[in-house]
Amino acid sequence: MRTFPLTALAVVLCAVSAGPCLAQDFDPLALEAEAPPAAGSSPWRIGLDLAAGRLSTRGGASDDTSRASVDLRYTHAFSPAWQFVLSDRVDRVEPPLPGRPNTTNSLRELALGWRNADATTSVDLGRVTVRQGPAYGYNPTDFFRDGALRAVTTTDPVALRETRLGTAMLRAGTLWDDGGLSVAYAPRLDDPDPATASVDLGSTNHRDRFVATLDRRFGERSSVQGLVMLEAGRGAALGASGSTLIGDALVAYGEWSWGKSGKLLPQVLGLDEALERHHRAATGLTYTLPTGLALTVEAEYNGAGLDEADWRTLAAIGAPAYASYLGVTQPSQEMGARRAWLVYLSQKSLGTKNLDLTAFVRHNASDGSRLAWLELRYHFSALDLALQWQHSSGDAASEFGANPYRRVLQAVVGAVF
């Protein structure tokens, strides 16, 4: 299972983050860059998130938790064709995550972009965020997620995609009526650096990569995407994804990739890893009720992930192995389990106009452990107030059972200026 559910300090969908990329909203033909601010509006957007709560451990002890996050975005259009984007975020988390400083600065984007008059051709240079794949909890085709998660501030997999680092690259794309093509080159620049103020180009640019993406839309109801990645030392990786609207309320989606990587257990144990080709996949259904409640059921598979015997091996080593597991999987948002399930639901205007509900359960099909999470968020005119609850269950030799924090209850206040 991906590691962000394993952290105890998780707080929820940040009020300062952008909207999630869900299967029912997935459009592979959309250009990544957002529109420049309207004339007369401020090019600055500053968000503030404050969280405080209480956690309980497997042994029965309890402790305070807190988080403060400042999220900054600056967008400036030099002309209708040229645009500059800066996006930065500072997170302070107490107690700190294993192996991480309690304060982390994330320079997410710093890029110059060009678009032609009808926005069908684009070129971007700099640190750019590229997200691929319609799945909610695990995205095998999201090739640029590798090393991109510098700070874990939520267990919500949808929200985590919005707070991660971009990748330094040169990218060009073109669109036509029912399709599109983009190519991106991301060079190796450095080694990862977890220091608080580091630009950390090494986390996202630790190997030379070239990614080509071809998109095709079939009417207004279906779309598919094919990807090829050439990676230094690993050869070619293939990926494919798609989504389709069935009737008026049901969306089916899926994504798959096949490429060379090491198995997870040797990486966690610090052993020499043999590179092998592995399949990864996620597929699901989202059904929206007339009330607006959206329910998603998703099956996930990672051919390089840990099976039940691997979890027992880590449990025998104890806390150091668990901390190493987090250190390996968290930055890349990799799913640690061989097989897993996700049930995700969301409801806007729950009983009243401004109250939203989001919840999910992650189930490790290899060891039977579970993580449950729920948020209620109320939107006032000037700020948001949220309450989140999280519970992990399973035996000590399981993914979520090994989490030293059994329950987390937090309150969050967020505002955007």
N, C-alpha and C positions, 0 to 999 in steps of 0.2 A: 504494500500500500504506500502511496506517496506519503512523504514524511511530515508535511505540515499538519496532518491530523494528530501527529504524535507529540507535538509540543504542547506543554501545559499552559503556556502563557497566551494561548490563542485568544484573540478578541476578534470581533466580527467585522463583517463587511463594512469597510471604512466609509464614513460619510464623505471623505475627501477623494475617494477613488472614482474613476470613470465607470460608466455602465458596463455590466458584464456582457461577455460574448457567449450567448446561449445558443443551443441548437436551433430554437425557433427563430432566432435573429441571424443565424449564420448566413453570410453572403460572401462567398469567396471572390466575387468580382469587385467588392468595395475597396477603394484605395485606403491605406492605413492612415494617412495624414488627415487630421480633422480640419474643418473649414476655419479660416482665420476669423478673429472676432469681428462682429458687425461694426459698421462705422459708428464712432462715438462711444463704443464700449471700451472698457479697460482691457489691455493685453495681459494683465496679471490675473491669476486666480490663486488664492492662498487658502488652504484648508487647515483646520486644527482639529485634532482628535485627542480627547483625554479619557482614560479608562482606569477604573479601580475596582478591585474585587478581592475574592477570597478563594483559595484552592485548598483541597484536602488530598493527602497522600495515601498510598496503599497501606501504610502503617498506622493511619489514623491521625497523624499530625496535620496541622493546617498552617497556612502562611498567607500574607498579603501579596497581591499582585497589582502592578500599575503599568501604565503605558502612556506616553505622550508622543504625538506624531505631528509634524508640520509638513505639509505637502504644498509645493510651489510649482506653478506652471506659468510660463511666459511665452506668448505667441505673437510674433510681429510679421506683418505682411509688408515687404518692401514695395511690392507691386502686385497686381493680380496674379502674376506668374511665380513670384519668389516669396518664400516664407521661411522664417527662422523659428525654431522651437527649442525651448529649454524646460526641462522637467527635473525637479530635485525633491528629495524627501529625506527627512531626518526622523528616526525612531529611537526612543529611549524606553527600554523594557526592563522591568524589575520583577523577579530576579532574571538575570540574563540567560539566554539560551546556551546550551552546552557548547563550549568551545568558541563562543562569540562574545564580543564586547557588549556592554549593556546599551551603548549608544552607537548607532550606525547611520552614516550618511550614504544615500544612494543617488548618484547622478544617473537618472534613468534615461534621459534623452538630451542630446545636444546636436542638432542637425539643421542643415540647410536643404530646403526642398524646392523643386521647380515643377510646375504644372503648365501644360499648354492651355489654350483658351477654353476648350471644352472638357478639360480634366481627363482626357483619355490617354495621355502620355505623361509619365512622371519620372523624375530622377531625384534621389535622396542621397545625401552624403553626410556621414556623422554617426552618432549613436542613435539608432532607430529601433523602435519596438515593433517586431513582426510577430503576430500570433496566428497560428494555423490550427484548424480542427474544430468540429462542432461539439465534441463531447464535453461533459461537465467536470468529471472527476479525474480523468486521465487522457492526455492528448499525445498519442504516439507520433503523429505527423507534425507536431510543433517542434521542429528541429532546432530552433533558436532558443528553446527554454533551457538548454544545457548550461548550467552555471549561473543562471540569470536571477535566482532568488537570493538576494543579499540579506534581507531581514524578513523573518516570519512574524506577521502581526495579525493573522487570522487563520482559523481552520477552514474557512469557506474556500473550496477550490476555485470557484468562479471568481471571487475577489482577488485571490492571489495572482491570477494572470494579469491583473491590472496594476499591481504594485511592483512588478519585477523590473530588472534592468533591461535596457535595450542593448543591442549589439552594434559595435562599430562596423560599418559596412558601406559599400557603394551599391545602390539598388536602382534598377530601372524597370519600368513596367508600362504595358500598353493594354488598353481595353477596346473591345469591339462590342457589337450589339448583344451577343450571347456568350461571350467568352473573354479571356484575358491571359496574358503571359507576363511573368516577371522573373527577373534574374537578380541574384544578390551575391556579392563576394565579400566575405568577412575574413580578413587576414589574422594570423596569429600576431599578437602584440606583446603579451607579457604572461607572467604566472599569476594565479589568484593571490589577492592580498586582502585579508579580512579586517585590516586596521580601520578605525572609525572613520577617518577622513579620506581614505583611499578612493581614487576614481575607479579602481578595480577593473581595469580593462582585461586583466588576465582571466577573470572568471568567465567572461562572455567570449573572449577572443584568445583561447588557449590553443587552438588548432586552426589551420587554414581550412576554410569551408566555402564551397560554392553551391548554391541552391537555386534550382529552376522550378517554377511553379506554373502549371497550366490549368486554367479554370474553364468550366463549361456549364452554362445554365440552360435548363430545359423548361421553357415557359416561366411562369411565376411560382411554380410549386417545387421544383427540384433543381439541385445543383450538385456538381461533382468537382473534385480537385485531384490532380496528380502531381507528385513532387519527386525530384531526383536531387540527392545531395552527394557531392563529392567531398570527402573529408580526408585530410592528410593522414596517412598511416592506417586508414580504415577502408579505403575504397568507396564504392558507391552504396548508397542506401536509397530505398524506394519507399514511397508513401502514397496513400490514396484515401480520400474521404468523400463523404456525400451526405446530403439530407434531403428529405422529401416530405411534403405535406400530404397526409392521407385524410380525405374528407375535410372537415372544417376545424377539427380540434386535435388531431393526432399527428405528431411529427416523428418520423423514424430517421435515425442518423447512425453513422458509423465511421470509423477511421482505422487504418492499419498501416504498419510500417515494417520493413525488413532490412536489417542492416547489421554491421559488425560491431560488437561491443564485448566487454568482459562480463562474466557473471557477477552478480552483486556480492555474494558471500566472500570471494577472495578479495574484493575491493575493501569490504568492511574490515577484514582481518589483516589488511596490509600485505597480502601475498601477491606474488607475481600472477597477473591475470592473463589467461590465454584468450585472445580475441576470437570469437565465434559469431556466426550469424544467428540472430534471434528474431522471432516474430513478436510484435506487440500490437494490441488491438483494443478497441473500446466500441461498444455498440449499445444503443438504447432507444427508448420510446418516451416521448413527452406527451401527456394528455392534459388538455386544459378544459376544466369544467365550466359550465355557464356562469358560475359564481366568480370565475377568474382564478381559481386555485389551479396551479400548474404542478403536475406530479410527473417526475421522471424516474425511470428504473433503468440502470446502466450496468452492463457486464464488462469487466476489464480483465486484460491478460497481459502479462509481462514474461516473456520466455526466459529472461535473465534474472527474474525475481527469486525470492526465497520461498522454498517449500517448507513443510512442517518440520522436517529433519534439520533444515538450516536454522529455523527459529530456535530449536532446542540447543543447537551448537552455540548460538549467541547467548542464550540464557545461561548456559553452563559457565561462560566467561564472566557474565555479570554486567555491571554498570558501564565499565569501559567500552565493552563491545556495543552496548546500546548507544552511547555517545558517539562512537565511530560510525554507527549506522546512520544516525541523524546527520553527521557531518558529510557523509557520502551522498545521501539521497536528497536532503533538503535543498541544496543550491540548484539542483536540476529538476526539482519537482518530480522526481522519478517515483514510480509506484514500487514499494518494496516487496509486496506480495506477488506470488506467481499468479494467483487468481483472486479477484475481488468483486464485490457488488456495491453499488451506490444507489440509495433511494433519496431523492432530492425533491423538496416541495417549496413552493413560494406562493404567497397570496398578498396581493395589493388590497388596501382598504378592507382590512379584516374587521367587520362589524362597524367600523367608522372610517371616514374618508382618509385620514392621515396615518392610520396604523397598518404596518406591513409585518408579515410573518415570513421567515425563512428558516428551514430546518433540513437536516439530512442525517442519514445513518450510513456509515461505511462498515462493510463486513468483509473481513479477511476470510476467504473461502478455504485457505490452506490450514489455518489454525483455529478458526471459529471466533476470534476476538472481534469486538465492535467498538466503534466510536459514534456517539450520538451528540448532536449539537442543535441548538434552537436559539433563534433571536426574534424578539419583538422590538420593532423600531417605530417611534412616533415622530412625525415630521411637523415641527413648528415652523413659523414663518422665517425665523432667523437661525434656527439650529435643529439638530436631531437629538433625541434621547433614545437610548437602546438598552435592553437588558438581554444578556446572553448566558446560556447555560450549556455546559459540556460534561459528558460522562464517558469514561472509557471502561471497558470490561473485558475479561479474559484471564486465563491463568498466566503465571509468571513467565512461561516459555512461549508467549504469544506476542504479536505485534503491539496491540493496544493494552494487553495485560501487563506488558513490561514497562509501560509508561508509569513513572513514579507518581504522577498526579492523577488521582482517580476522578475528582470533580473540580470544575472551575465555574464560578459564578461571578459575573462582572457587569458593571454599569458603564456605559459609554455616552459621552456627550460630544457632538461634532458640529462644526460650523464651517461655512465657506464664505470667504470675503472677496 
